[in-house]
Amino acid sequence: MFVLRKLLKFILLPVSIVLFLMKWGVELALHVTGAVIELLILLVVGFFVYALFTQRWTDLLILGLIFAGIVAVLFLCVLLQETCDSLREKIREL
């Protein structure tokens, strides 16, 4: 049984390395583009408030969709990081 576990760990080593690189790449991308994303969110919120006060409903809808898209992409990045961590932890526990 011990030998089988070690063999399985050895076979899953490339998978663990790929998961680590995926997590590291997403984390690096978020840190590098963090200031740009923050500025973009700030601009979208500012234009959202402007469109709300000037009653430009079409622009308001478009800005709302852009904001929802940004939040969805950030959520998916965090979800990918947590999934990679979880899978690597399961591989490590074998």
C-alpha positions as a LaTeX table, in Angstrom:
\begin{tabular}{lrrr}
\hline
Residue & $x$ (\AA) & $y$ (\AA) & $z$ (\AA) \\
\hline
Met1 & 0.00 & 0.00 & 0.00 \\
Phe2 & 2.83 & 2.38 & 0.88 \\
Val3 & 4.53 & 1.72 & $-2.44$ \\
Leu4 & 1.29 & 2.36 & $-4.33$ \\
Arg5 & 0.82 & 5.70 & $-2.60$ \\
Lys6 & 4.35 & 6.78 & $-3.44$ \\
Leu7 & 3.88 & 5.64 & $-7.03$ \\
Leu8 & 0.62 & 7.58 & $-7.30$ \\
Lys9 & 2.30 & 10.69 & $-5.85$ \\
Phe10 & 5.09 & 10.32 & $-8.38$ \\
Ile11 & 2.58 & 9.97 & $-11.23$ \\
Leu12 & 0.61 & 13.01 & $-10.02$ \\
Leu13 & 3.71 & 15.17 & $-9.59$ \\
Pro14 & 3.36 & 16.83 & $-13.04$ \\
Val15 & $-0.30$ & 17.57 & $-12.30$ \\
Ser16 & 0.69 & 19.21 & $-9.03$ \\
Ile17 & 3.33 & 21.30 & $-10.80$ \\
Val18 & 0.82 & 22.42 & $-13.46$ \\
Leu19 & $-1.69$ & 23.36 & $-10.74$ \\
Phe20 & 0.98 & 25.34 & $-8.92$ \\
Leu21 & 1.97 & 27.19 & $-12.10$ \\
Met22 & $-1.67$ & 27.98 & $-12.91$ \\
Lys23 & $-2.26$ & 29.39 & $-9.43$ \\
Trp24 & 0.99 & 31.34 & $-9.51$ \\
Gly25 & 0.23 & 32.75 & $-12.97$ \\
Val26 & $-3.25$ & 33.93 & $-11.98$ \\
Glu27 & $-1.94$ & 35.42 & $-8.74$ \\
Leu28 & 0.86 & 37.23 & $-10.58$ \\
Ala29 & $-1.55$ & 38.54 & $-13.20$ \\
Leu30 & $-3.87$ & 39.87 & $-10.51$ \\
His31 & $-1.02$ & 41.61 & $-8.69$ \\
Val32 & 0.41 & 43.14 & $-11.86$ \\
Thr33 & $-2.92$ & 44.38 & $-13.20$ \\
Gly34 & $-4.39$ & 45.24 & $-9.81$ \\
Ala35 & $-3.94$ & 49.01 & $-10.12$ \\
Val36 & $-5.40$ & 49.05 & $-13.63$ \\
Ile37 & $-8.40$ & 47.00 & $-12.54$ \\
Glu38 & $-8.99$ & 49.27 & $-9.55$ \\
Leu39 & $-8.86$ & 52.34 & $-11.78$ \\
Leu40 & $-11.23$ & 50.72 & $-14.27$ \\
Ile41 & $-13.72$ & 49.84 & $-11.52$ \\
Leu42 & $-13.49$ & 53.38 & $-10.16$ \\
Leu43 & $-14.16$ & 54.84 & $-13.62$ \\
Val44 & $-17.09$ & 52.52 & $-14.25$ \\
Val45 & $-18.66$ & 53.41 & $-10.89$ \\
Gly46 & $-18.11$ & 57.11 & $-11.55$ \\
Phe47 & $-19.70$ & 56.93 & $-14.99$ \\
Phe48 & $-22.49$ & 54.82 & $-13.48$ \\
Val49 & $-23.32$ & 57.57 & $-11.00$ \\
Tyr50 & $-23.12$ & 60.19 & $-13.77$ \\
Ala51 & $-25.47$ & 58.17 & $-15.99$ \\
Leu52 & $-27.84$ & 57.73 & $-13.06$ \\
Phe53 & $-28.08$ & 61.47 & $-12.41$ \\
Thr54 & $-28.42$ & 62.39 & $-16.09$ \\
Gln55 & $-31.00$ & 59.63 & $-16.61$ \\
Arg56 & $-29.15$ & 57.93 & $-19.45$ \\
Trp57 & $-30.66$ & 54.50 & $-18.93$ \\
Thr58 & $-28.98$ & 52.75 & $-21.86$ \\
Asp59 & $-25.55$ & 53.85 & $-20.69$ \\
Leu60 & $-26.49$ & 52.79 & $-17.18$ \\
Leu61 & $-27.33$ & 49.29 & $-18.39$ \\
Ile62 & $-24.09$ & 48.99 & $-20.37$ \\
Leu63 & $-21.99$ & 50.20 & $-17.43$ \\
Gly64 & $-23.79$ & 47.80 & $-15.11$ \\
Leu65 & $-22.98$ & 44.91 & $-17.43$ \\
Ile66 & $-19.33$ & 45.99 & $-17.67$ \\
Phe67 & $-19.09$ & 46.16 & $-13.88$ \\
Ala68 & $-20.74$ & 42.74 & $-13.51$ \\
Gly69 & $-18.29$ & 41.33 & $-16.04$ \\
Ile70 & $-15.29$ & 42.71 & $-14.16$ \\
Val71 & $-16.55$ & 41.29 & $-10.87$ \\
Ala72 & $-17.28$ & 37.93 & $-12.52$ \\
Val73 & $-13.75$ & 37.71 & $-13.95$ \\
Leu74 & $-12.21$ & 38.55 & $-10.57$ \\
Phe75 & $-14.45$ & 35.96 & $-8.89$ \\
Leu76 & $-13.39$ & 33.31 & $-11.41$ \\
Cys77 & $-9.73$ & 34.12 & $-10.78$ \\
Val78 & $-10.17$ & 33.61 & $-7.05$ \\
Leu79 & $-12.18$ & 30.44 & $-7.67$ \\
Leu80 & $-9.40$ & 29.07 & $-9.90$ \\
Gln81 & $-6.79$ & 29.82 & $-7.23$ \\
Glu82 & $-8.80$ & 28.09 & $-4.51$ \\
Thr83 & $-9.53$ & 25.08 & $-6.73$ \\
Cys84 & $-5.84$ & 24.69 & $-7.55$ \\
Asp85 & $-4.96$ & 24.91 & $-3.84$ \\
Ser86 & $-7.60$ & 22.35 & $-2.95$ \\
Leu87 & $-6.47$ & 19.89 & $-5.62$ \\
Arg88 & $-2.80$ & 20.29 & $-4.68$ \\
Glu89 & $-3.69$ & 19.70 & $-1.03$ \\
Lys90 & $-5.54$ & 16.49 & $-1.94$ \\
Ile91 & $-2.54$ & 15.31 & $-3.97$ \\
Arg92 & $-0.22$ & 16.15 & $-1.08$ \\
Glu93 & $-2.35$ & 14.13 & 1.39 \\
Leu94 & $-2.08$ & 10.91 & $-0.63$ \\
\hline
\end{tabular}
